[in-house]
Amino acid sequence: MAFLNIGYFFRKHKQGNLSVSGRQDAEFYTFSTDFIRRNHIKETSGWEKVRTRNLDIEKFKNEKGFELIAKDLGIDYPTK
């Protein structure tokens, strides 16, 4: 999952003009299959979703999440 954080794209900024001032770096989350199974919701609309609101997902964020994949695959951290 990735949060792209493109700022105030579809709504006006508080000052009343369209702004990209809310733009931030993208955040990447690498969830384990156990996490997905516990939080998977099949909506009646046909969309399948994973609920993350009010959950502590910090351990899956960016490098931490990538490290979890490497650990599960038995890949050591690269060294020179």
C-alpha positions as CSV (number, residue, x, y, z in Angstrom):
1,M,0.0,0.0,0.0
2,A,1.3,3.5,-0.7
3,F,0.0,6.9,0.5
4,L,1.0,9.4,-2.1
5,N,0.2,12.6,-0.1
6,I,-0.3,15.0,-3.1
7,G,-1.4,17.9,-1.0
8,Y,-4.7,19.8,-1.4
9,F,-5.5,18.5,-4.9
10,F,-9.3,18.2,-4.9
11,R,-10.1,20.8,-2.3
12,K,-9.2,24.3,-1.6
13,H,-6.6,25.2,0.9
14,K,-7.7,27.0,4.0
15,Q,-6.7,30.3,2.5
16,G,-9.2,29.7,-0.4
17,N,-6.8,28.9,-3.3
18,L,-5.8,25.6,-4.7
19,S,-2.5,24.7,-3.2
20,V,0.2,22.0,-3.3
21,S,1.6,23.1,0.1
22,G,0.2,20.0,1.8
23,R,2.4,17.8,-0.4
24,Q,4.6,15.2,1.4
25,D,6.9,12.3,0.5
26,A,5.1,9.1,-0.4
27,E,4.8,6.5,2.4
28,F,5.0,2.8,1.7
29,Y,3.6,0.1,3.9
30,T,4.5,-3.6,3.5
31,F,1.9,-5.6,5.4
32,S,2.3,-9.2,6.4
33,T,-0.2,-11.7,5.2
34,D,-1.4,-12.3,8.8
35,F,-2.1,-8.5,9.1
36,I,-4.0,-8.5,5.8
37,R,-6.1,-11.6,6.8
38,R,-7.0,-10.0,10.2
39,N,-8.0,-6.6,8.7
40,H,-9.4,-7.6,5.3
41,I,-13.0,-6.4,4.7
42,K,-15.1,-7.4,1.6
43,E,-17.4,-4.5,0.9
44,T,-20.9,-5.0,-0.5
45,S,-19.9,-2.7,-3.3
46,G,-17.5,-5.4,-4.6
47,W,-14.4,-3.6,-3.5
48,E,-12.1,-5.4,-1.2
49,K,-10.4,-3.3,1.5
50,V,-7.9,-3.6,4.3
51,R,-8.8,-1.4,7.2
52,T,-5.9,0.5,8.7
53,R,-7.7,3.4,10.6
54,N,-6.9,3.5,14.3
55,L,-4.3,0.7,13.9
56,D,-0.6,1.0,14.7
57,I,1.0,0.3,11.3
58,E,4.2,2.1,12.0
59,K,6.2,-1.1,12.0
60,F,5.2,-1.7,8.4
61,K,6.2,1.8,7.1
62,N,8.9,2.4,4.6
63,E,12.3,0.8,5.4
64,K,10.9,-1.1,8.4
65,G,8.4,-2.8,6.2
66,F,11.0,-3.7,3.6
67,E,13.2,-5.1,6.4
68,L,10.3,-7.4,7.4
69,I,10.2,-8.8,3.9
70,A,14.0,-9.4,3.8
71,K,13.9,-11.1,7.2
72,D,11.0,-13.4,6.2
73,L,12.9,-14.3,3.0
74,G,16.1,-14.9,4.9
75,I,18.0,-12.1,3.1
76,D,20.8,-10.5,5.1
77,Y,21.3,-6.7,5.0
78,P,23.7,-5.9,2.2
79,T,27.3,-5.3,3.3
80,K,30.3,-4.2,1.4
